[in-house]
Every structure is written in structure tokens, then in C-alpha cells.
Amino acid sequence: MKVLTYAVLLLAMCAFGFGVYKAAGLLRSDTTHVQKPTSTYAESLPGTMYLAQGGAIYKFHGGTFTQITDDAGWTQPSASPDGTRLVAVQRHLNYSDVYLLDANGRVQQQLTHLQSSTVEANHWALQPRFSADGSDVFIAYDFKDAGGTYKVDLSILAMRADGTGSGQLWTAPNQYTGGDTDPVPLHDGGLIYTKYSITDQGAVHSQIWLTTSAGATGVALTQPEEDCGQPALTSDERSIVMICRHGQLQSTELVMASFNATGGSIGAEAVLVQGQLAASPAFSPDGRTIAFLAPVQEGGSFQLWTVPASSTSSPPTAHPITQSVGFDASAPPVWDGK
Amino acid sequence: MAGFVIAALIGLLAYFLPLFQSASTPIVTSGGGLINPVAGPTQPFTVLLLGSDNDTKFAPDQYNTQSMIVVRVDPGAKQATMMSIPRDLWVPLGGQLGMGKISTAYHNGGPQAAINAVETNFHINIDDYVWIGLAGLVKVIDKLGGVNLVITNPVLDDFYPDDLSTDSGPYSYYRVGLLPGPVHLDGVHALQYVRSRHGDLRGDFARSERQQELLLAMKAQAKHLNVADFPDIASALNGEIKTSISLDRARALFGVLDQYDSSHIKRIVLGPPYTSEGWAGDQSVVFPDWSQIQPVVSQNFP
């Protein structure tokens, strides 16, 4: 009986020690845990939203996420004007291609074929956006020098949305800056995008540019020192929202202004979000709300946020829609009215 | 009762075992009196951060330092300064070595030679050093849960070395395409960000700026760590990092750094006009203009 008691006690002590070992592990900071969107619920937003996480595209409707592609390098979805089609990027190790998908994520057509067996002969096709009439798709694309130098800069290229014909080059990037990104086609056939420059002193700047036609010089809408990029417009193209960093490297500002495509200018800028790492904004279909991506806490993964699109004197309050999802911050939310 | 206390202690000991192991194995290399003792975290101290390509192209511990960053922390003034030294800076390396790129000092004489090269050329007293290789940096960042930073412009590189992979040869390469804007990067992508240099007008100077940015991002991320995280990190880093800093002192220094807001950290990159690119024989090098550099060094590293 005594032996049995000792044995039980010994077992209990071993179990207790093991429990302490496991409990110590539970005290670790939870810095890496990211949930799949489908395992979470979130506050319902009007309409339908498409977001990217971990190589898959998700549809967000009625507070529920639905995965609509495989986990296969999918990112940067964008909706057609009628909301029936998507274009999206599938990234691979050395190249990416743009695909036409239906609204449920089924591949309809591969629009680019950029894979090569020679590493440096591969290409990137990124950030696809439909033109206002849905007939063209604008992308950021890396042209190459024939000489095979190290220069790899992105230009904005337009191609037919049915995959026919050859692409039309719209912008000429500043060399060895990384080039031009974030195409946003306009109703009148023009384009806004982000252009990068490097000064003689080595300072990197980004500006929002407007160009009215392919190859036209265009005009800068923001100052170099503002370091603005990632523009998005309301559906009526009267307001613009963008991310500006003002030389900062660990925080950004979400800035809204009126936009005049005809006059080639933007109005007084209002800072809606500051002191955060806000990224990739998008207006709601009615233009009253802005969705963006930012960490909830410093160092955290990127969550979906919304903020009223109000340029009153006091900054409106932004609030997070998700808490632990970790979206792809380089893929702006696509907010469709349906 | 005593038995349960002992069982609990054994459980804790088992959990923190990697920490004790790393403290007792030679990840801490003091170099026999090389490193000057520091009174404590209340006094200003200077650390030389060294980063190397330590893939299979190189013999063990025969690496050049691709990254050299001097960090001075002044706990009293709550200020810190980071200064990146160009890897190709053409300087006297001391002894029989003559003139050479400062990045080769470590290859020729280990951390002591790297410290000597910085101390004698810049007239800076180095208190401690930390050396880390490619895989070590990736592991640190992954253990931190990744880092958040703002990519200032597209980082595109068609010839990024594929030297972390064991499947391909050490001279193989692949393409990097990092888009600008705020991002959350894991270790591999953060390494791409700080290591890529081919597609940028500023070449190695751009890389130096990005390396400083990564340090700030890692500092921000480290705020979330607690003592229960250390065994995991120590286990991951075993053999991947060399430093003159003991574990206890590292914890004390982390405590000091935690009090700093990144806006109080001054960043210096010795690009033009402090340096100019040129040729020394058949080597592409960076020539220092000491008349420009020394005032900056005197002011920020007294």
C-alpha cells in the first residue's frame, strides 16, 4: 500500500513538473499567431469586399469570410466596374501572372504569360486594375534592358482585358528607382499612379502623378516631401485617399483630399489617420467610408480597418474590423457595392 | 510538498535549458580582454554590429562583413545614434595588411580586426560587438514574429543570391520583387529587403539605409518579448550569432533600448559627400573624405 502511495505521489509530481514546463511555454508572447479569415467573424460591412491573405483571396460579405481561391500565391484582386469579374495576381518565385477570375474566384483566363526558364528573363505583372469601361487592364510591369543590366523598374502598362493584342506602355519610370506603381485608371481615359524618384543626395520620394494618355508627360499631384503613394478614388472620382509617410519609416498617414481630374490637381489635404502603419486604402462604393489595412498593435500583423471619409477639422475615429487575421498589406481591399 | 516544489523547479529548468546552454557554449566570445568592460547601462556604450554572408561559398569564420553599423547609446540623454560604414570603404587595415576594404578586416582577423579597423580609422571606442550571419538574422526575425516596416520604393533585383538554399549551388540566384508601402515581412523577405542592392540607384548606400530601418523595426518588435520567449530564441540562435555581450548584460541593454522611442535614434549613412566611389587597382572601392567624416563622428561618437 505504501509503495503504491509513493508511486502515485511520484507520478503526480512528474505530472506537476510537466505541467509547469508547459505552463511556462504558454507565457510566450503571441507574436506569430495569425488566423485564416475563414476561422473568424467580423463586424458586417455593406456590400462585398475582397482581400488577400497568405496567397489566397477571400470574399467578405455579411461579416463572414469565404476563401475563393486556393492558397497558391494569389494576391492583389481588383473588380470589374460591373462587379462580375476579378483580375488578380498569382505570384511565383521569379515571376507573376495576371488572371481573369469570376466573382467566385474561378479562373476564366490567364492574361499574361511571363514565366521563363532563365531567371532574369522572367517578368513581374502586378497590381492589375480594370479601366473604367472594363475593356482594359492596367498593370505594373517590369520591362528589361536588352543589355541585361541590373536595371529593373516597373512601368504602367495597359492591355486588353480579353488577353488579345499587345500591351500599351503608359509611363516612363525614373531609372533605378523601382519605377511606377499603383495604377488607378480614370473615367476620362486618364490614369493616376505612384512615381518614385531619388534625389542627388540619395533621398527617396514618392508622388501621386496624373497622366491623360499613354506616354504623356503628366503632372505631379503631390509634393516629393510628402512621400505619398497607394492612391484610391471614390467612384465619382471627386475624392482621393492616399498613404503619405513624410520621410517616416515606421508610421504613415492616411490622407484624403478632393480630386480634380480635369484640372490636374487635388484640394486641401486632411489627415484621417496618423501614428499608425496605415496601408492600401479603398473607398466604400458610396464614398462615405474608407477601408484600409494596419496593425492593431505595434508590430502586429495587418488587419482590416474602416474610418469615415470625413474631412472635418477633427480627425474621425478609425476602428478595426478584424483583430488577428494578418492580411497582405500590399493588396488593397476591393469594396464592391453588391 | 517539497517534492512538488522540486518537480516545479525541474519543469522550469527544462523550459529554460536552451538559455543556460547558450550562455555556457561559445556563442559568447570575449576575445581575451579585447573588449572593453562597460560600467553599466547608465553609461554611454558603443556596439559594433557586423553582418556577413556566411553561406557555403566561404570557409567557416572566413567571412567579409557586408554590413558594419556602429551604434552608440547614451542612457542618460536617452539618445542613440546608428552609423553605417560602407563595406567597400578603402582604409588602412593595420599591421601587415596594408590598405583594403574595411569589410575584409573580419576575414583577416575576426571581430578583433574589425573592431581595430573601426577604432583606428574613425577614432571611436567600441565597447562590444555582435556578429550575425544570414540564417541567424532570418531566425531572429522569425522568432520575433516578423517585422513591420515601410518599403520606400520598389525593391527589384534579378540577381539576388540564392545562398540560403541547400538545394541549389551557392552561386545560384533568384528574383526579388518587394512592393513599396507598409508591410509585415518574415525573416526571408526582411533579409531580401536589407540585402538587395542591384536595382537601386544608390547601390550599397540604399542597403545601409534599409539595414538601419530593419534594426528599428526589430527593436519595435522586441518590445513584445517576455522572459518566456528567450529559450526559444536562444535555441534558434545557437551558433548563429557571436557577441562579446553576456546574456545578463544583453538583457540589461535590451531594457535600456526599450526606453527609446525610435524618433530619438539618429541615423547616419556615410554616402556622398562623406565618401566617393572610385577604383583602387582593379577593385571598385569607396574613398573616405575624412575632413567630412571626422566632424560627424566627433559630434555623434564622442
Contacts between the chains, C-beta under 8 A, distances in Angstrom:
chain1	res1	chain2	res2	distance
A	9	B	3	6.8
A	10	B	3	7.9
A	12	B	4	7.8
A	13	B	3	4.8
A	13	B	4	5.6
A	13	B	6	7.5
A	13	B	7	4.1
A	14	B	7	6.6
A	16	B	4	5.3
A	16	B	7	4.9
A	16	B	8	6.5
A	16	B	11	7.6
A	17	B	7	3.5
A	17	B	8	6.2
A	17	B	10	4.9
A	17	B	11	4.0
A	17	B	14	7.9
A	18	B	11	6.3
A	19	B	11	7.1
A	20	B	7	7.3
A	20	B	8	4.5
A	20	B	11	3.3
A	20	B	12	6.0
A	20	B	15	7.8
A	21	B	11	3.9
A	21	B	12	7.4
A	21	B	14	5.2
A	21	B	15	5.1
A	24	B	11	7.1
A	24	B	12	6.1
A	24	B	15	4.1
A	24	B	16	7.7
A	24	B	228	5.8
A	25	B	15	6.6
A	25	B	228	7.0
A	26	B	228	7.9
A	27	B	226	6.5
A	27	B	227	7.8
A	27	B	228	3.7
A	28	B	226	7.3
A	28	B	228	4.6
A	28	B	229	5.1
A	28	B	232	6.8
A	29	B	145	7.8
A	29	B	224	4.6
A	29	B	225	5.6
A	29	B	226	5.5
A	29	B	228	7.6
A	29	B	229	5.6
A	31	B	144	6.3
A	31	B	145	2.8
A	31	B	146	7.8
A	31	B	221	7.1
A	31	B	224	5.4
A	31	B	225	7.9
A	32	B	142	7.8
A	32	B	145	4.2
A	32	B	146	7.3
A	93	B	174	5.9
A	93	B	175	7.4
A	94	B	174	5.7
A	94	B	175	4.3
A	95	B	175	7.3
A	96	B	177	7.5
A	119	B	158	6.9
A	119	B	159	7.9
A	119	B	173	6.1
A	119	B	174	6.0
A	119	B	175	6.2
A	120	B	158	4.1
A	120	B	159	6.7
A	120	B	175	7.3
A	122	B	175	5.9
A	124	B	156	7.4
A	124	B	175	7.9
A	124	B	177	4.9
A	126	B	177	7.4
A	126	B	179	6.6
A	127	B	179	7.6
A	142	B	156	6.3
A	142	B	177	7.8
A	150	B	157	7.6
A	150	B	158	6.9
A	150	B	159	6.8
A	150	B	198	3.9
A	150	B	199	5.9
A	151	B	199	6.7
A	152	B	156	3.9
A	152	B	157	7.0
A	152	B	158	5.5
A	152	B	198	7.7
A	152	B	199	4.6
A	153	B	154	7.7
A	153	B	156	7.1
A	153	B	199	7.4
A	154	B	154	5.7
A	154	B	156	7.1
A	175	B	201	7.2
A	176	B	199	6.4
A	176	B	200	6.0
A	176	B	201	3.8
A	177	B	153	5.6
A	177	B	154	7.8
A	177	B	200	7.7
A	177	B	201	6.3
A	178	B	153	4.2
A	178	B	154	2.9
A	178	B	155	6.5
A	178	B	156	5.8
A	178	B	180	6.9
A	178	B	199	6.7
A	178	B	200	7.4
A	179	B	154	6.0
A	179	B	156	7.7
A	181	B	154	6.2
A	181	B	179	6.5
A	181	B	180	6.4
A	194	B	180	7.5
A	196	B	153	4.3
A	196	B	154	6.9
A	196	B	180	7.2
A	198	B	153	7.6
A	198	B	200	7.9
A	198	B	201	4.8
A	198	B	202	6.4
A	201	B	272	7.8
A	202	B	202	5.1
A	202	B	205	6.0
A	202	B	206	7.7
A	202	B	269	7.7
A	202	B	271	5.3
A	202	B	272	7.4
A	204	B	152	4.4
A	204	B	153	5.0
A	204	B	206	8.0
A	206	B	152	7.4
A	206	B	153	6.8
A	206	B	180	6.8
A	227	B	152	7.6
A	229	B	180	6.1
A	229	B	181	6.2
A	230	B	181	5.6
A	243	B	181	6.4
A	243	B	182	7.3
A	245	B	150	5.7
A	245	B	152	7.8
A	248	B	150	7.3
A	249	B	149	6.5
A	249	B	150	5.2
A	249	B	152	7.4
A	249	B	213	5.0
A	249	B	216	6.8
A	250	B	148	7.6
A	250	B	149	7.0
A	250	B	150	6.9
A	250	B	216	6.2
A	250	B	217	6.9
A	250	B	220	6.6
A	250	B	262	5.7
A	252	B	150	6.4
A	252	B	182	5.8
A	277	B	148	5.7
A	277	B	150	7.2
A	277	B	182	4.4
A	278	B	182	7.0
A	279	B	181	5.3
A	279	B	182	4.0
A	279	B	183	7.5
A	280	B	181	6.8
A	293	B	182	7.9
A	294	B	182	7.5
A	295	B	148	6.1
A	295	B	184	7.5
A	298	B	148	7.7
A	298	B	220	5.7
A	298	B	223	6.9
A	299	B	144	7.9
A	299	B	145	7.2
A	299	B	147	7.4
A	299	B	148	5.7
A	299	B	220	5.5
A	299	B	221	4.4
A	299	B	223	6.9
A	299	B	224	5.8
A	300	B	148	7.6
A	301	B	146	7.6
A	301	B	184	5.3
A	302	B	182	7.6
A	302	B	184	5.8
A	326	B	184	7.0
A	329	B	181	6.7
A	329	B	182	5.6
A	329	B	183	5.0
A	329	B	184	6.2
A	330	B	179	4.6
A	330	B	181	6.1
A	330	B	183	6.3
